[in-house]
Amino acid sequence: MTSNPTSRDYNKASVLDVVLTRAPLTRNELIELTGLSKATVSRAVEELRADGFVIDGGVDEIWTCPARPGTSWASASARRPPASS
């Protein structure tokens, strides 16, 4: 039996959609682009990271978050090395 999507599911999907189309991003950029609250974006990013959909960027990233220097968000697929033949 499937359950109906919750607002939390929709928020997580909104964050993932922006990350997949605009990565790398900071949390502040995600907040601005999604219109969601800081707490909602942070929770969605943590869940997406736990699910393997986003990863933490390195300190050499161009995009950094003033509140957390050296932190940026990118889709895991964008950071995955190409498959070897």
Secondary structure, 3 states (H helix, E strand, C coil): CCCCCCHHHHHHHHHHHHHHHHCCECHHHHHHHHCCCHHHHHHHHHHHHHCCCEEECCCCCCCCECCECCCCEEEHHHHCCCCCC
